[in-house]
Structures are given as structure tokens and as C-alpha cells.
Amino acid sequence: MRGTTFGSPTRAGSKSSGKEDWARIWFGQLARFHRVDQPESWQFTQQHVIEFLRSRLKSGMPAWKRVRIVEGLIEYRNRVRRSQTPRLEPVRAKLQEIALREKYPDVGGTIEEIAGKVDPRDPDIIQQMQRTMRLQRKQLNTEKAYLKWVRRFMRERCLKTAGDFAGIGSADVESFLTDLAVDGDVAQSTQEQAFYSLLFLFEHVLKRDLGTINAIRSNKAKRIPTVMSQAEVGSKAGAAWASRISSLLGSGSSGRGSIQTPTQSFSSNSSSSSDHSGSRYSASPACTAC
């Protein structure tokens, strides 16, 4: 294992920089709308944001674009102001619901019927994460993978409800990811999937900034099997049958019946693989929290 970290440059990169740029742009437009002379020191409120959004609605802006405005202002609040106020997450959730109804105007009923129902027996934090991912139109495979890691994290720290996460922070995530690399011996891509699962949980469900994660990174490469060429497959198969025929002829069986050689041919698509990398750590199946 090598000691590289999940530091903010590694985690964020150009994507995070782009998000912060848009955050500053939307904050600038919000300040200009309210004719603020010194925006750097201006303490904007939820009501300021709502009034700005209403003006955008009157200009014909669809709900999904207004969601992007709120997300940009949340980004500005978290990363530039480094604050938890104003609380804009309820505004974003309402706009996401409106955006879904705009996208599916013929679908009636509740938001659950649009985004898909969740299992009421699951922990409340799992239900919240499922709804959030579905409102953001995440792929089903992504939802399953992320929930698997969140369940595992909860099980290993004996977390049962969203309230139990009050005392959980970056140190717990860092320890969990380090254990995966050191004790679990997982591939780097597996460790990264676990990281992004927990990052999504903290930022989009718990509405908290996870901060810098200085976990030991896995340097185990993804397992790639050795694949034999068509000529190698044919050579090995031919040698095996030749050895068998020689053995049968040598035992005196030539006069007592016919020896049938294989009739199938090896096409260009036929191949055989040999894996020499040994066993690989596999994540335990998802289960409910302890």
C-alpha cells in the first residue's frame, strides 16, 4: 500500500473547480438582483434566494435550471463561506419535486410514485438516500452499489438511523477506507467506489461537508485474466488429444473399437483464460444495520 491520500485536490480536481466557478456566478447574479453593494460581506438568506428564484420563474426558466441555481448557492455557502446557513436544502428538494412533475406531466399521484417506492423496513437514512438518488435520476446500478457501501459502513459502526450519524465524520470515513485498503486488500477502483458512495451520502443526504480524507490508498491493480490466443488454444487442445490417442493405442485398444476425435473447431472468437492472480477480496453482501 502507498500513502497517497483522498485529499481535496485528488477528490475534487477540475470538476470541483468548475462547480465553484458556477457557484460564484450564481451568487454574483443573486447579489446583483438584490442590488448589494458589498456582496463579499453580505449575509444572504433563504428568503433572498426564494425571491431570486421567483424572478427566474417569471422569466420562464424551468425548474431543473432553478435547481442548478440552488445547488450553486449551496456550493458557494459550503466552500466559499464555509457556513451551514442559509438552509437551502428544503428549497432544492421542493424544486426537484417540481422538476420531476414538469418532466412527467402525465404521471399523477405522489412523488413516491414518480421516483419509485422505497422499502419502509429499511433504515431511515437508506430511504432518504434512495429517494435522493432517484430524484437526481441516478442509474439503478449506481444506486445499488452506493447503498451497498453505506449499509456496510453502517454495519461496521453499528449505525441504525440518520440520528446516529451526528457523531460520525471524516475520521470515521478515513478509518473505513484505510481498513478496506489494508485489511480488505481491495482494488483501487473498489476503494474509490466506497469513497464516492459515502461522499454522496454526506453531501446530498446528510447535507454536510465531508472535508479532506487522508486515507491510505490501495495500489492493488484491477485483476485482468491472461487470455490465450487462438493458436495457443488449438495447440494445447491438439496436444491433449494426441496424448490420449497415443495412450489408448499403446494399451492395445486399436482393434476393439474406434477412437472418435473431437469434431468441434476453434473459431476466431474461441478462447480460454487462465487466472494466476489468486483470490481477491470481495465485499460482503449488503444487509441491514446492526
ABEGO torsion letter per residue (X at the ends): XBABBABAAAAAEAAAAAAAAAAAAAAAAAAAAAGBABAAABBBBAAAAAAAAAAAAAAGBBAAAAAAAAAAAAAAAAAAAGBAOBBAAAAAAAAAAAAAAAABAABBEBAAAAAEBBBAABBAAAAAAAAAAAAAGBBAAAAAAAAAAAAAAAAAAGBABAAAAAABBAAAAAAAAAAAAAAAGBBAAAAAAAAAAAAAAAAAAAGBBAEBBBBBBBABBBBBBBBBBAAAAAAAAAAAAAAAAAAAAAAGAAAAEBBBBBABBBBAABBBBBBAAEBBBBBBBBBBBX
